[in-house]
Amino acid sequence: MNSKPQAYDFGPFRLKPAGPSLYKNGTPVPLTPKVLETLLALLERAGEVVGKEVLMQRIWPDTYVDESNLTYSISILRKALRDHDGSTLFIKTVPRRGYQFVAAVQRHDDLGPTAGEALAPAPVLGTECAVNRKGGATLRELNSLSPEPALRKGVADGLPLTVEGRGSSKRRRILSSALAVALVLFYGWWGMPGQPQPNLGALTITRLTREGNIKDACISPDGRHLAQVTRDGGLQSLWIKQISTGSQLQLVAPAQVRYLKPSFSSDGDFIFYVQRDGSNLWGTLYRIASLGGRPEKLLERVNSPVAVSPDGSQLAFVRESPPEGESALMVASVRGSSIRQTGQAETARTDFH
C-alpha cells in the first residue's frame, strides 16, 4: 500500500505529487517540471530546513548544475504562490543553509478531485528556462507545447533563448510577447509549403577538454581560447587554454574556494570571475589579464556570473537579498564603479542585448 500523500493543501493551493501538478482554488497553475519538483521536495519536509545540496541532488540527480538554477526555481515558486497583496510567506530562505516551507500544510492520503481539477488538468510547462552553468537558457520540449504544426516543425528541442531580466515590468512583458510572436511568425513562414529551407550545413562537434574535471568554461570572443574552472578534490583553480594547440596556462592557483562561470571581456584581453569563500552567501568579482598576472578585485556581493556589454564598457550581474531571496539586476562599469540597479525581480538574467 502506498503511504505517500495524494495531495498537499496549503493556503488556496493544492499540489498533487502525481505529475506533479499544482492548483489554486481548483484552477491549474502552469509551472515547469523542475519548479514543481522543487515545491514537492519542500512540501514533503514542510517545517524543516532543506539543504541546497539536497534539493539539487534530487531535482538534477544526474547532472551538474550551478546553484543559480535552484535560486531560479525558488524565485519562480515565490512568484506563483504570492497572494494578491504579496504578504504571504510560504518559502523562507535560510542563509548559507537552504530553504524552509513555513506555511501550514495539510496532507491527504485519499481524496477526489476538486471541481476545477476534474475538468482541467494542471498544465506542466515544457519550457525549462534557467541560468545554467553554461550561462545560457534553453527552450525545452517547445514542440509539445505549440498547437501550430509549423512551429512544432521549426523549433527544435534545446533552441538557445536569451532573456533579459525576469521582472514584472511592462517592458519585459512586451518584449517576451514580441519574442513569442516573432518565433511563431518566423517558424510558421518557414514551415509553409514552397518556402526555401535554410541550408545549415553539416554540424561538427569538437571535444575541447578531456580531463573530466572541468566545472565551468567559456570561449573567448575570437573563438581561440577557453577559460575554464578546474576541480581537483576540494580545490578549484582557473586556467586558460589555447584551443588550436591545447596548451594551457594556470591563471589562479588551486584553493578551497568556489568559482562561478568566468566571462571574457569583449576584446578578450581580460577574464572576469566570481569567487565564493567557504559558505559565504555572496561572491567577490575579480578581473585578471588573459595572459596572466595579479587578479584585480572589482566588486563584492555578487551572486551570479557576469555578462559584458557588447561595447565592453559595462558589466551586468545579480545581487541577492536574503532572507526574502529576491534578486536585483545590477549594472556597473568594467572597473567596478558606477554601480546601479536596473530592476528588482524574483529572478534576473545577466544578458546584454
C-alpha positions as a printed NumPy array, in Angstrom:
array([[  0.   ,   0.   ,   0.   ],
       [  1.342,   3.414,  -0.995],
       [  1.579,   5.626,   2.075],
       [  2.612,   8.73 ,   0.205],
       [  0.053,  11.579,   0.296],
       [ -2.055,  12.07 ,  -2.8  ],
       [ -2.197,  15.826,  -2.258],
       [ -0.78 ,  18.659,  -0.196],
       [ -3.005,  21.621,   0.671],
       [ -1.595,  24.985,   1.785],
       [ -3.439,  28.28 ,   1.649],
       [ -5.515,  28.325,  -1.561],
       [ -3.175,  25.841,  -3.24 ],
       [ -3.167,  22.086,  -3.768],
       [ -0.205,  20.129,  -5.089],
       [ -0.733,  16.602,  -6.4  ],
       [  2.503,  14.584,  -6.362],
       [  1.362,  12.516,  -9.339],
       [  2.697,  14.565, -12.211],
       [  3.226,  16.696, -10.162],
       [  0.541,  19.345, -10.732],
       [ -0.446,  22.497,  -8.859],
       [ -3.859,  24.161,  -8.475],
       [ -5.029,  27.406,  -6.918],
       [ -8.66 ,  27.309,  -5.803],
       [ -9.153,  24.488,  -8.309],
       [ -7.577,  26.422, -11.178],
       [ -4.441,  24.926, -12.753],
       [ -1.185,  26.81 , -12.161],
       [  1.252,  26.258, -15.071],
       [  4.803,  25.605, -13.886],
       [  7.762,  23.704, -15.328],
       [  8.558,  20.179, -14.085],
       [ 11.708,  21.233, -12.224],
       [  9.884,  24.013, -10.384],
       [  7.072,  21.646,  -9.404],
       [  9.586,  19.063,  -8.216],
       [ 11.237,  21.754,  -6.084],
       [  7.903,  22.573,  -4.464],
       [  7.168,  18.894,  -3.837],
       [ 10.549,  18.388,  -2.191],
       [  9.872,  21.282,   0.193],
       [  6.318,  20.171,   0.969],
       [  7.455,  16.655,   1.826],
       [  9.652,  18.168,   4.525],
       [  7.494,  21.157,   5.436],
       [  8.768,  22.959,   8.514],
       [ 12.304,  21.637,   8.036],
       [ 15.276,  23.411,   6.511],
       [ 16.109,  21.535,   3.322],
       [ 19.719,  21.995,   2.269],
       [ 20.565,  23.378,  -1.151],
       [ 22.709,  20.368,  -1.996],
       [ 19.892,  18.013,  -1.023],
       [ 17.474,  19.838,  -3.302],
       [ 19.909,  19.976,  -6.206],
       [ 20.701,  16.278,  -5.925],
       [ 17.008,  15.434,  -6.029],
       [ 15.97 ,  17.789,  -8.836],
       [ 19.059,  17.293, -11.035],
       [ 20.273,  13.854,  -9.881],
       [ 22.459,  13.029, -12.882],
       [ 23.552,  16.492, -13.972],
       [ 25.966,  19.044, -12.596],
       [ 24.208,  22.402, -12.349],
       [ 25.062,  25.685, -10.728],
       [ 23.219,  26.838,  -7.627],
       [ 21.629,  29.602,  -9.697],
       [ 19.254,  27.003, -11.182],
       [ 17.863,  26.281,  -7.737],
       [ 17.62 ,  30.006,  -6.969],
       [ 15.673,  30.428, -10.198],
       [ 13.201,  27.659,  -9.306],
       [ 12.637,  29.068,  -5.817],
       [ 12.054,  32.538,  -7.232],
       [  9.518,  31.251,  -9.744],
       [  7.74 ,  29.439,  -6.92 ],
       [  7.583,  32.588,  -4.808],
       [  6.059,  34.459,  -7.707],
       [  3.467,  31.735,  -8.381],
       [  2.486,  31.364,  -4.714],
       [  2.369,  35.038,  -3.779],
       [ -1.16 ,  36.185,  -2.932],
       [ -2.83 ,  39.402,  -4.082],
       [ -1.16 ,  41.667,  -1.514],
       [  2.228,  39.965,  -1.607],
       [  2.272,  39.4  ,   2.151],
       [  2.016,  35.601,   2.35 ],
       [  5.311,  33.855,   3.027],
       [  5.413,  30.212,   2.004],
       [  9.13 ,  29.655,   1.427],
       [ 11.801,  31.07 ,   3.694],
       [ 15.453,  31.403,   2.719],
       [ 17.821,  30.248,   5.436],
       [ 21.156,  31.912,   4.565],
       [ 24.058,  29.538,   3.863],
       [ 21.835,  26.508,   4.515],
       [ 18.828,  26.168,   2.244],
       [ 15.075,  26.73 ,   2.177],
       [ 12.166,  26.054,   4.51 ],
       [  8.446,  25.747,   3.722],
       [  6.936,  27.664,   6.638],
       [  3.191,  27.725,   5.875],
       [  0.739,  25.211,   7.348],
       [  0.382,  22.102,   5.174],
       [ -2.427,  19.531,   5.181],
       [ -1.684,  16.109,   3.715],
       [ -4.383,  13.981,   2.071],
       [ -3.93 ,  10.241,   1.663],
       [ -7.158,   9.636,  -0.247],
       [ -9.258,  12.261,  -1.977],
       [-11.219,  13.007,  -5.097],
       [-10.556,  15.928,  -7.401],
       [-11.983,  19.334,  -6.678],
       [-14.386,  20.922,  -9.124],
       [-11.77 ,  22.738, -11.165],
       [ -9.276,  19.889, -11.199],
       [-11.7  ,  17.325, -12.646],
       [-12.239,  19.412, -15.774],
       [ -8.823,  20.985, -16.224],
       [ -5.657,  19.028, -15.506],
       [ -2.889,  21.359, -14.439],
       [ -0.618,  22.143, -17.388],
       [  3.047,  21.434, -16.903],
       [  5.111,  23.843, -18.93 ],
       [  7.713,  22.114, -21.051],
       [  9.916,  25.183, -21.023],
       [ 12.888,  24.942, -18.683],
       [ 14.451,  28.393, -18.898],
       [ 17.102,  28.78 , -16.225],
       [ 20.519,  30.214, -15.676],
       [ 22.748,  27.195, -16.063],
       [ 26.423,  26.525, -15.743],
       [ 26.876,  27.349, -19.42 ],
       [ 25.448,  30.793, -18.816],
       [ 22.524,  30.243, -21.151],
       [ 18.896,  29.25 , -21.181],
       [ 17.07 ,  26.778, -23.377],
       [ 13.548,  26.172, -24.56 ],
       [ 12.848,  22.511, -23.849],
       [ 10.023,  20.482, -25.315],
       [  8.577,  23.51 , -27.068],
       [  7.37 ,  21.189, -29.82 ],
       [  4.876,  19.539, -27.473],
       [  3.516,  22.882, -26.305],
       [  2.821,  24.515, -29.63 ],
       [ -0.569,  23.996, -31.274],
       [  0.825,  25.095, -34.631],
       [  2.317,  22.302, -36.779],
       [  4.635,  24.789, -38.466],
       [  6.034,  25.92 , -35.135],
       [  6.48 ,  22.334, -33.961],
       [  8.384,  21.632, -37.153],
       [ 10.623,  24.646, -36.912],
       [ 11.56 ,  24.786, -33.256],
       [ 13.937,  22.08 , -32.107],
       [ 14.478,  20.952, -28.53 ],
       [ 17.26 ,  22.948, -26.955],
       [ 16.88 ,  26.14 , -29.039],
       [ 19.012,  28.798, -27.294],
       [ 16.96 ,  31.538, -25.718],
       [ 18.349,  34.709, -24.18 ],
       [ 16.078,  36.659, -21.86 ],
       [ 16.776,  39.996, -20.215],
       [ 15.666,  40.462, -16.594],
       [ 12.694,  38.447, -15.381],
       [ 10.764,  41.168, -13.67 ],
       [  7.161,  42.188, -13.696],
       [  7.707,  45.396, -15.659],
       [  5.513,  46.17 , -18.641],
       [  8.564,  46.441, -20.862],
       [  9.677,  42.894, -20.125],
       [  6.192,  41.545, -20.726],
       [  6.045,  43.337, -24.07 ],
       [  9.48 ,  42.026, -25.065],
       [  8.552,  38.476, -24.076],
       [  5.306,  38.658, -26.042],
       [  7.092,  40.114, -29.044],
       [  9.63 ,  37.294, -28.948],
       [  6.891,  34.674, -28.845],
       [  5.037,  36.289, -31.756],
       [  8.254,  36.575, -33.759],
       [  9.004,  32.886, -33.241],
       [  5.502,  31.878, -34.331],
       [  5.612,  34.096, -37.436],
       [  9.113,  33.046, -38.441],
       [  8.689,  29.327, -37.989],
       [  5.176,  29.481, -39.381],
       [  6.57 ,  31.049, -42.56 ],
       [  9.498,  28.645, -42.615],
       [  7.189,  25.643, -42.427],
       [  4.868,  26.805, -45.227],
       [  4.911,  24.697, -48.398],
       [  7.119,  26.124, -51.14 ],
       [  9.267,  28.227, -48.841],
       [ 13.037,  27.68 , -49.146],
       [ 14.592,  25.789, -46.258],
       [ 17.83 ,  27.253, -44.87 ],
       [ 20.97 ,  25.253, -45.515],
       [ 22.589,  24.985, -42.115],
       [ 25.364,  22.731, -43.332],
       [ 26.911,  19.802, -41.5  ],
       [ 27.25 ,  20.135, -37.752],
       [ 30.734,  19.429, -36.446],
       [ 31.265,  18.796, -32.741],
       [ 34.786,  19.188, -31.385],
       [ 35.829,  17.969, -27.96 ],
       [ 37.702,  20.768, -26.187],
       [ 38.638,  19.067, -22.908],
       [ 39.497,  15.522, -21.853],
       [ 40.35 ,  15.923, -18.201],
       [ 36.821,  15.29 , -16.894],
       [ 37.262,  17.788, -14.071],
       [ 36.064,  20.979, -15.72 ],
       [ 33.4  ,  22.725, -13.633],
       [ 32.693,  25.738, -15.867],
       [ 34.11 ,  27.218, -19.044],
       [ 33.644,  29.963, -21.631],
       [ 35.101,  30.672, -25.056],
       [ 36.805,  33.951, -25.949],
       [ 35.074,  36.288, -28.425],
       [ 37.529,  35.344, -31.196],
       [ 36.977,  31.637, -30.531],
       [ 40.684,  30.955, -29.939],
       [ 40.835,  30.489, -26.167],
       [ 38.93 ,  28.657, -23.459],
       [ 38.733,  29.93 , -19.877],
       [ 37.926,  27.062, -17.532],
       [ 37.401,  26.356, -13.848],
       [ 39.078,  23.09 , -12.842],
       [ 38.21 ,  20.939,  -9.822],
       [ 40.787,  18.79 ,  -8.086],
       [ 39.404,  17.201,  -4.929],
       [ 38.118,  20.073,  -2.809],
       [ 40.206,  22.669,  -4.638],
       [ 39.31 ,  24.832,  -7.634],
       [ 41.558,  26.791,  -9.989],
       [ 41.263,  28.982, -13.081],
       [ 43.007,  28.185, -16.379],
       [ 43.163,  29.484, -19.939],
       [ 43.672,  27.106, -22.868],
       [ 44.598,  27.761, -26.484],
       [ 42.014,  25.747, -28.388],
       [ 44.076,  25.113, -31.541],
       [ 47.138,  23.707, -29.725],
       [ 45.709,  22.521, -26.399],
       [ 48.416,  24.361, -24.45 ],
       [ 47.167,  25.915, -21.231],
       [ 48.223,  28.333, -18.513],
       [ 47.12 ,  28.413, -14.878],
       [ 45.84 ,  31.887, -14.002],
       [ 44.737,  31.322, -10.392],
       [ 46.27 ,  28.627,  -8.181],
       [ 44.104,  25.884,  -6.584],
       [ 42.319,  26.928,  -3.402],
       [ 39.367,  25.903,  -1.219],
       [ 37.015,  28.344,  -2.907],
       [ 34.182,  28.137,  -5.394],
       [ 34.255,  29.899,  -8.754],
       [ 31.242,  30.823, -10.837],
       [ 31.376,  30.687, -14.632],
       [ 34.098,  33.034, -15.98 ],
       [ 33.486,  35.618, -18.716],
       [ 35.812,  37.201, -21.252],
       [ 35.951,  40.93 , -21.861],
       [ 34.662,  41.981, -25.269],
       [ 38.219,  42.266, -26.629],
       [ 39.356,  39.012, -24.989],
       [ 42.153,  40.718, -23.05 ],
       [ 40.666,  40.051, -19.601],
       [ 38.718,  37.343, -17.784],
       [ 36.107,  38.163, -15.152],
       [ 35.343,  35.582, -12.469],
       [ 33.347,  35.432,  -9.228],
       [ 34.914,  33.747,  -6.207],
       [ 32.98 ,  32.45 ,  -3.188],
       [ 34.856,  31.705,   0.001],
       [ 33.531,  28.937,   2.239],
       [ 29.822,  29.244,   2.929],
       [ 29.698,  32.96 ,   2.162],
       [ 26.365,  33.85 ,   0.552],
       [ 27.922,  36.439,  -1.757],
       [ 30.888,  36.216,  -4.07 ],
       [ 33.615,  38.671,  -4.998],
       [ 34.215,  39.702,  -8.609],
       [ 37.791,  39.741,  -9.915],
       [ 39.432,  40.619, -13.214],
       [ 42.644,  39.069, -14.469],
       [ 44.593,  39.509, -17.709],
       [ 44.17 ,  36.625, -20.147],
       [ 47.955,  36.228, -20.322],
       [ 48.249,  36.013, -16.543],
       [ 49.091,  38.42 , -13.759],
       [ 47.712,  39.562, -10.436],
       [ 43.913,  39.401, -10.06 ],
       [ 42.205,  42.749,  -9.55 ],
       [ 39.309,  42.897,  -7.088],
       [ 36.355,  44.786,  -8.578],
       [ 33.12 ,  44.172,  -6.647],
       [ 31.654,  42.392,  -3.637],
       [ 28.17 ,  40.935,  -3.037],
       [ 27.861,  39.272,  -6.453],
       [ 25.558,  36.253,  -6.8  ],
       [ 25.959,  35.298, -10.448],
       [ 28.408,  35.122, -13.323],
       [ 28.791,  38.484, -15.019],
       [ 27.882,  39.471, -18.564],
       [ 29.888,  42.028, -20.511],
       [ 28.158,  44.578, -22.74 ],
       [ 28.951,  44.406, -26.485],
       [ 30.958,  47.65 , -26.305],
       [ 32.951,  46.294, -23.371],
       [ 32.133,  49.187, -21.055],
       [ 29.635,  47.624, -18.618],
       [ 29.03 ,  44.517, -16.534],
       [ 25.708,  43.009, -15.501],
       [ 25.244,  40.73 , -12.51 ],
       [ 22.672,  39.576,  -9.956],
       [ 22.705,  40.598,  -6.304],
       [ 20.543,  38.565,  -3.941],
       [ 18.975,  39.999,  -0.8  ],
       [ 18.28 ,  37.44 ,   1.94 ],
       [ 16.144,  36.336,   3.674],
       [ 13.486,  37.148,   1.049],
       [ 15.656,  35.706,  -1.714],
       [ 14.749,  38.429,  -4.204],
       [ 17.33 ,  39.239,  -6.851],
       [ 18.262,  42.65 ,  -8.185],
       [ 19.783,  43.092, -11.631],
       [ 22.811,  45.352, -11.255],
       [ 24.983,  47.147, -13.82 ],
       [ 28.471,  48.546, -13.235],
       [ 31.447,  49.726, -15.267],
       [ 34.101,  47.155, -16.196],
       [ 36.286,  48.579, -13.431],
       [ 33.589,  48.016, -10.813],
       [ 32.448,  51.625, -10.401],
       [ 29.16 ,  53.409, -11.148],
       [ 27.043,  50.573,  -9.724],
       [ 23.317,  50.949, -10.278],
       [ 20.253,  48.773, -10.025],
       [ 18.298,  48.388, -13.234],
       [ 15.452,  46.234, -11.935],
       [ 14.085,  44.303,  -8.985],
       [ 12.837,  40.856,  -9.849],
       [ 12.385,  37.489,  -8.278],
       [ 14.758,  36.168, -10.893],
       [ 17.111,  38.052, -13.102],
       [ 19.245,  37.131, -16.087],
       [ 22.581,  38.721, -16.785],
       [ 22.499,  39.166, -20.566],
       [ 23.002,  42.345, -22.588],
       [ 21.048,  42.987, -25.793]])
